[in-house]
Amino acid sequence: MSNQIICTEEQSMLLDTALDFCEKHSSIHVVRSRIGEEESLSRDLWSSMVELGWAGINIPETYGGLGLGVGDLVPVVEAMGRNLMVSPLVWSAISADTLLLAGSDEQRANWLPKIAGGAIATMALTEPGGSWLLTDVDCRGSIEGDGIVLSGTKCLVQDAKIADVVLVSLQFEGKPRLALIPQAAIPSQALKREEIIDETRRCYQLTLDGIVLPKEQLLPETCFEAIEQAAMLLISAEMAGGHASTLNLIVEYLKTRKQFDHYIGSYQALKHPTVDILIGLEATRSHLYHAVTIYESAQSHEREIALRMLKATASEGFSFAGDRAIQFHGGFGFTYECDAQLYLRRALWCQYQFGDEDYHRLLLQSLLLDQAG
């Protein structure tokens, strides 16, 4: 991976450090060995990531963080994607950003120092209906006495079992809102492990029925647009990393596998799609670091266009690379022992998080036409 597209000195340093760290601690053998474990990442490894300051990258210095932005997480997440590393980092960072934008002074003072220090936060936004609109919420909160009684079901809540706090979206007094649920308020029977295509992750169904929260746990503001945009940026960074490693896997195989006394990489039928994969990767990284450059400074409309173009490009490119990797490996590619399987599973998981390429291109039609007008 070239550093030429990196925007700032800080991002370049973060990328070099992250690549070193992830290559050392997340080899493909380690990734496979942890698939059967209860947690996707060992606590010792998470502690090491916290010591590097990654958990506080986008948290202000007044709360114990580094005082950078969400965009400065991109090199770290890209390096993690290259090595199929899964950690609570992305959702902890998005949770921290949500508290900064929509939380009260008390909520920020309570949780941001903890998150910067390694407390795990995650978000419960998806429901069984599968809508990609974050404000399309069926789960509810109703006032009863001095508390708020929750009802409904969330799904695909990453790392919910080890999270110290879960930020949940719900309907409250006729409007979509956000609330904090500390781990102590979640009964063990409310969490059910889900089977998903990317087995390196740990996702849970969260049943909210009967959970009671103090009114102080409701966030005073909402920022669903910012949550979606941060998620698109970081998930696309992960896809860019996975796409790069999938290309490396393909090229290595094409250079070593022989058929009819010729390396299969010499056949044009395999050369051309491999070049397409490379071009797709360069397009994704170009969109990615353009989005990083304008993330904090651009107007909302311009930022949304950049991020939806990024997510569409990354989703299509990585899934194509994963599919070709399976096909190029022949019969072996369809077996679980082939590492291409893990990259394709990661690609398909990320492709449908917060909208696939068709969804974002549909939204881009009106955004671009409005801009042209």
TIZAPA-371429 format. One record per residue (C-alpha): x, y, z. Coordinates in steps of 0.1 Angstrom, whole numbers, plus 5000, padded with zeros to 4 digits. Last residue first. Layout:
% TIZAPA-371429
XYZ ...
//
This chain:
% TIZAPA-371429
470952264889 474152064888 474152024926 470551914925 471351664898 474351534918 472351484950 469251344931 471251074913 473551024943 470750864963 470250594936 474050554935 474150494972 471450224971 472950044941 476450044958 475249874990 473750055020 474750125056 476449775059 475649575028 479049575012 480849545045 479549195051 479949085015 483649205015 484449035048 483048705035 485048755003 488148815022 487648515045 486948285015 490148404997 492048235026 491247895011 490547635039 486847685037 486747535002 485347704971 488747854962 490247504962 488047424932 489547704912 491747954930 490948214903 487248184910 487548254947 489848554942 487548684915 484648694940 486748874966 487949134941 484449194928 483149234964 486049484971 485349694941 481649714943 481449804980 484450044978 483050234948 479550274963 480950374997 483250634983 480550784960 478250804990 481050965011 481951234985 478351324978 477551345015 480551575021 479551814994 475951845007 477151885044 479552165035 483152065035 485652135064 485751825086 485351555060 487051735031 490451575032 489051245045 486651215016 489451274991 491351015010 488750755005 487750844969 491350804958 491650484979 488550344962 489650434927 493150284933 491549964945 489149944915 492049994891 493949714908 490849484906 490449574869 494049484863 493349144879 490249114856 492549154826 495348924837 493148624843 491648584809 494948704795 496748394806 500348444819 499148454855 498248084852 501948004853 502547774824 503447404823 499847304814 498647474845 501047634871 500247814903 503048044917 502648384901 498848374898 498648274934 500748574946 498848814924 495448694938 496548714975 498049064969 494749174953 492849044982 495149225006 494449554988 490649504988 490749425025 492449755032 490049955010 487149775026 488249885061 488550245049 485050205034 483750095068 485350395084 483950655060 480450505057 480250475095 481250835100 478650945074 475850735089 476650865124 476751225112 473351195095 471851035126 472951325149 470451355176 470251595206 469551575244 470851215246 468551005268 470450845298 469351125321 465750995319 466850695339 466750375320 464450065322 465049755302 461749555300 461849465263 465149585248 466049255231 469549285216 470549045188 474249005188 477249035165 480848895170 483048945139 485548705124 482748495111 481848735084 478648575070 476648625101 475348385128 473848585157 474648565194 471648645216 471748915242 468648995264 469248685284 472348845300 470149135313 471349475300 471349745326 474849665339 476149715304 475250075304 472450175280 472850525265 469950675245 469450815210 466250965196 463850915167 460651125173 457151045184 457551085221 460550855220 461250625191 464550445195 468250445186 470650265210 474050365223 475550065241 477850105270 480649885286 480649665255 481749305260 478549125250 477449395225 480649335205 478749435173 475049485175 473749305144 470149315156 467949545177 464649435192 461649625207 460749785240 462350025264 460950175296 462050525304 462350615341 460950845368 457350715366 456850535333 458050725302 458050525270 460950425249 460450255216 462050025190 460450075156 463050305140 463350445105 465650735115 468750525106 467550475071 469250155059 466149955067 466749585077 463349515091 465049315119 466449635134 469749805130 470950095151 472449945183 475850115188 479050015205 481250145233 484249965249 486150135277 489750165267 491050485283 489750715256 486350545261 486450615298 487450975293 484551015268 481950845291 481351055322 482351405310 480551355277 477351235294 477451525319 478051785292 475051645273 475451425242 474651505206 477851595188 480551485212 478451185223 478051075187 481751115180 482450885210 480050635197 481650645163 485050585179 483750295200 482150155169 485350165149 487750045177 485849745191 488249515172 488349305141 491649245122 491249115087 494949215081 494349465053 491249585071 493249665102 495549875081 492650065066 491150115101 494450275113 494750495082 491150605085 491150705122 492451055113 489151115095 487251085127 489151385140 492151465162 492151575198 494451295211 492051185238 491951235276 488651425278 490251775276 492351635248 489351595226 488351245214 488951145178 492150955184 491150835218 490850455213 493950465190 496250605217 498950345213 498150235248 494550165237 495849935209 497949745234 494949715258 492949565229 495749315223 495649215259 491849185259 492048935230 490149025199 487048855183 485748745217 484048405223 486748215204 485947995174 487048245148 490148325168 492448065152 491548185117 492548545124 495748425141 496748215111 495948505087 498348725107 496848975131 499349075157 502549155138 500949265105 498449475126 501149655146 503449735117 500549845094 499150055123 502450235130 503050315093 499450425088 499450645120 502650815108 501150885074 497951015090 499951255113 502051385083 498851465064 496951365033 497851005026 497550944988 501350884984 501550635013 501450344990 500050005000 
//
